Amino acid sequence: MPIKRPSVLPGFGLTFGFTTFFLSAVVLIPLAALVLMAASMTWHDFVRVVFSARAMGSYRLSFGASFLAASINLVFGFIIAWTLVRYEFPGGS
């Protein structure tokens, strides 16, 4: 009978199972429901819903917020990268 070697990552199976369940519950099930609802519409209804005022407002908010976050990350990321490369500090290589 072979002896099972201890895992490098203890509890990996449990955490992987929890992560898979969480991904399924939060992302995949609502996405599947969205696809099923869209598949049951006619092409005319689908275009009308996608280009409605509420949908356009949500697109504007989503893309605007992501552009703002990317811009802020660009500025602060450049500052941090400049500081790490330019100056000596304790713990740095």
C-alpha positions as CSV (number, residue, x, y, z in Angstrom):
1,M,0.0,0.0,0.0
2,P,1.6,3.3,-1.1
3,I,1.9,6.0,1.5
4,K,0.2,9.2,0.5
5,R,2.7,12.1,0.5
6,P,1.5,15.3,2.3
7,S,0.3,18.0,0.0
8,V,2.2,21.2,-0.6
9,L,-1.1,23.1,-0.3
10,P,-3.1,21.6,2.5
11,G,-6.9,22.0,2.0
12,F,-6.6,22.6,-1.7
13,G,-9.4,20.2,-2.6
14,L,-11.8,21.9,-0.2
15,T,-10.9,25.4,-1.3
16,F,-11.0,24.4,-4.9
17,G,-14.5,22.9,-4.4
18,F,-15.7,26.0,-2.6
19,T,-14.3,28.3,-5.3
20,T,-16.0,26.3,-8.1
21,F,-19.3,26.3,-6.3
22,F,-19.1,30.1,-5.6
23,L,-18.2,30.7,-9.3
24,S,-21.1,28.6,-10.4
25,A,-23.6,30.3,-8.0
26,V,-22.5,33.9,-8.6
27,V,-21.4,34.0,-12.2
28,L,-22.4,31.0,-14.3
29,I,-26.0,30.5,-13.2
30,P,-27.1,34.1,-13.8
31,L,-25.1,34.2,-17.1
32,A,-27.0,31.0,-18.2
33,A,-30.3,32.6,-17.3
34,L,-29.3,35.7,-19.3
35,V,-28.5,33.7,-22.3
36,L,-31.7,31.7,-22.1
37,M,-33.8,34.9,-21.8
38,A,-32.1,36.4,-24.8
39,A,-32.5,33.3,-26.8
40,S,-36.3,33.3,-26.2
41,M,-36.6,36.9,-27.7
42,T,-37.2,37.8,-31.3
43,W,-34.4,39.7,-33.0
44,H,-36.5,42.9,-33.0
45,D,-37.2,42.7,-29.2
46,F,-33.5,41.9,-28.5
47,V,-32.3,45.0,-30.4
48,R,-35.0,47.1,-28.7
49,V,-33.8,46.0,-25.2
50,V,-30.1,46.3,-25.9
51,F,-30.5,49.8,-27.2
52,S,-33.0,51.1,-24.7
53,A,-32.3,54.2,-22.7
54,R,-31.8,52.2,-19.5
55,A,-29.3,49.8,-21.2
56,M,-27.4,52.7,-22.8
57,G,-27.2,54.4,-19.4
58,S,-25.8,51.3,-17.8
59,Y,-23.2,50.9,-20.6
60,R,-22.2,54.5,-20.1
61,L,-21.8,54.0,-16.4
62,S,-19.9,50.8,-16.7
63,F,-17.5,51.9,-19.3
64,G,-17.0,55.3,-17.7
65,A,-16.3,53.9,-14.3
66,S,-13.8,51.4,-15.8
67,F,-12.1,54.1,-17.8
68,L,-11.8,56.3,-14.6
69,A,-10.4,53.4,-12.6
70,A,-7.9,52.5,-15.4
71,S,-6.8,56.2,-15.5
72,I,-6.3,56.4,-11.8
73,N,-4.4,53.1,-11.8
74,L,-2.2,54.4,-14.7
75,V,-1.2,57.5,-12.8
76,F,-0.6,55.8,-9.4
77,G,1.0,52.8,-11.0
78,F,3.5,55.0,-12.9
79,I,4.3,56.9,-9.7
80,I,4.9,53.7,-7.7
81,A,7.0,52.1,-10.6
82,W,9.0,55.3,-10.8
83,T,9.6,55.3,-7.1
84,L,10.6,51.6,-7.0
85,V,13.1,52.0,-9.8
86,R,14.5,55.4,-9.0
87,Y,15.1,55.3,-5.2
88,E,16.8,53.0,-2.7
89,F,14.7,51.8,0.2
90,P,15.0,49.2,2.9
91,G,14.1,45.7,1.7
92,G,14.5,46.6,-1.9
93,S,16.9,44.7,-4.2
